[in-house]
């Protein structure tokens, strides 16, 4: 199993223009393995290679992991809100 490392080096003035980052690690057959996305592009859940809408995830960002079957198999998500209660 290989490892993926992503590093981005930009002058601080360019960081003001970055509004989202999305990274999909995909197998040659098109199966996603890891999805890293902001709120604007966060997907629903995956079940047997199909994305299922999840309206409850409309305000989250994070990382999803997908297994050999093409089904979501965990992840890390967060709302990033201060007024959580």
URZI-V638552 format. One record per run of one state. SS is the DSSP state (helix for helix, strand for strand, loop for the rest). FROM is the first residue (numbers start at 1). LEN is the number of residues. If there is no record, write none. Layout:
ss & from & len
SS & FROM & LEN
SS & FROM & LEN
This chain:
ss & from & len
loop & 1 & 11
helix & 12 & 4
loop & 16 & 7
strand & 23 & 4
loop & 27 & 5
strand & 32 & 6
loop & 38 & 1
helix & 39 & 3
loop & 42 & 3
strand & 45 & 3
loop & 48 & 2
strand & 50 & 3
loop & 53 & 2
helix & 55 & 3
loop & 58 & 3
strand & 61 & 6
loop & 67 & 5
strand & 72 & 7
loop & 79 & 7
